[in-house]
Amino acid sequence: MEPNEIFAQRLKNARVMKGLSMDDLVHRMDHIVSKMTVSKYENCQLSPNSSVLVSLSRALDLPFDYFFRPFTLEVNSVKFRKNNKKLSAKLENSIKETMLDLIERYIYIEEICHAAVNFKSPATDIVHNNEDVKKAVRQVRAAWDIGSDGILNVIELLEEHGVKVMEFDAPGSFDGLSSVVNGIYPVVILNKSFSSERKRFTALHELGHLILNFASGISESDEEKLCNFFASEMLISEEVFKRRLGITRHDISYQELKELQIRFGISCEALMHKARLYDVISEQRYKTFRVLKSKNAVLKTMIERSLYPAEESCRFVSLVYKALSSELITVSKAASLLNQSTEQVRKDLTLV
């Protein structure tokens, strides 16, 4: 692509990525250009001068270099699950462009550092029910050498095995999504504002969508339930759960739930749901718990409190600084990959 074509595509991608209309962008630029001019920029009919470029960079909160970075990855397909009805077209497009931008930069830096990880699903059998999911969980735990104890860091685990994880500022109604770019690169997208426990559960739920081979004819709602079960089993298996709480209980104390939450990074709400699912408690006892939680503000606060250490995706940034400290890329290139200023990169680069 020619430089002006690269700029035109990058500008449109950035605007959509930030969830802005052309009018929104013009407003952010204090109307130094018109909507018609922005349209001409995006359609490669006009090139901006240096002062407009600076204004675009500030309005879109992206470094100057971003707009002229050559495309290194041709994206042929991105598919989201159809059942996420809460996802507006605008938000879906914003997530899609953000994801594609990250994937492009991620693949580039992996190639520079010779750190590419090929993704391969450890689960091979067809999934019809919860028992099949348990078998898939055992296959994943064995293949990824997890053992039966808690998973220390879910996001790190996924990235170590070839899943690109990204976090996105989104409304509370959005949990997460997964997709496979070009049929090769699996991606999990998480809501950045969620608690650690919810992120861990969501990340594993989305992993379920990526690796489980669902039987034909399974409905979307049943697929969601099976992925929830997969996430729950990955965090703490039925065997471990019953060994710690017992096979049958009438009452369960908050302190018991709290200990499991801290050790396994699963919420108290999910633990109580698990207790009902495994018949550790009765349906009536679970309903009582739900009622008490809704009526007792103190109990609700305790149950919903996040206690597990925060997790975030760090691998991409780590690879960029590895390449920079190894002199495989320049500070300017690192800034372009990180979508930061060169000043910020120099500030963050501390050699020991």
Stockholm file with secondary structure:
# STOCKHOLM 1.0

chainA/1-352         MEPNEIFAQRLKNARVMKGLSMDDLVHRMDHIVSKMTVSKYENCQLSPNSSVLVSLSRALDLPFDYFFRPFTLEVNSVKFRKNNKKLSAKLENSIKETMLDLIERYIYIEEICHAAVNFKSPATDIVHNNEDVKKAVRQVRAAWDIGSDGILNVIELLEEHGVKVMEFDAPGSFDGLSSVVNGIYPVVILNKSFSSERKRFTALHELGHLILNFASGISESDEEKLCNFFASEMLISEEVFKRRLGITRHDISYQELKELQIRFGISCEALMHKARLYDVISEQRYKTFRVLKSKNAVLKTMIERSLYPAEESCRFVSLVYKALSSELITVSKAASLLNQSTEQVRKDLTLV
#=GR chainA/1-352 SS CCHHHHHHHHHHHHHHHTTCCHHHHHHHTTTSSCHHHHHHHHTTSCCCCHHHHHHHHHHHTCCGGGGGCCCCCCCCCCCCCTTCTTCCHHHHHHHHHHHHHHHHHHHHHHHHTTCCCCCCCSCCSEECSHHHHHHHHHHHHHHTTCCSSCCSCHHHHHHHTTCEEEEECCCTTCCEEEEEETTTEEEEEEETTSCHHHHHHHHHHHHHHHHCEECTTCCHHHHHHHHHHHHHHHHSCHHHHHHHHCSCCSCCCHHHHHHHHHHHCCCHHHHHHHHHHTTSSCHHHHHHHHHHHHHCHHHHHHHHCCCSCCCCCCHHHHHHHHHHHTTSSCHHHHHHHHTSCHHHHHHHCCCC
#=GC SS_cons         CCHHHHHHHHHHHHHHHTTCCHHHHHHHTTTSSCHHHHHHHHTTSCCCCHHHHHHHHHHHTCCGGGGGCCCCCCCCCCCCCTTCTTCCHHHHHHHHHHHHHHHHHHHHHHHHTTCCCCCCCSCCSEECSHHHHHHHHHHHHHHTTCCSSCCSCHHHHHHHTTCEEEEECCCTTCCEEEEEETTTEEEEEEETTSCHHHHHHHHHHHHHHHHCEECTTCCHHHHHHHHHHHHHHHHSCHHHHHHHHCSCCSCCCHHHHHHHHHHHCCCHHHHHHHHHHTTSSCHHHHHHHHHHHHHCHHHHHHHHCCCSCCCCCCHHHHHHHHHHHTTSSCHHHHHHHHTSCHHHHHHHCCCC
//
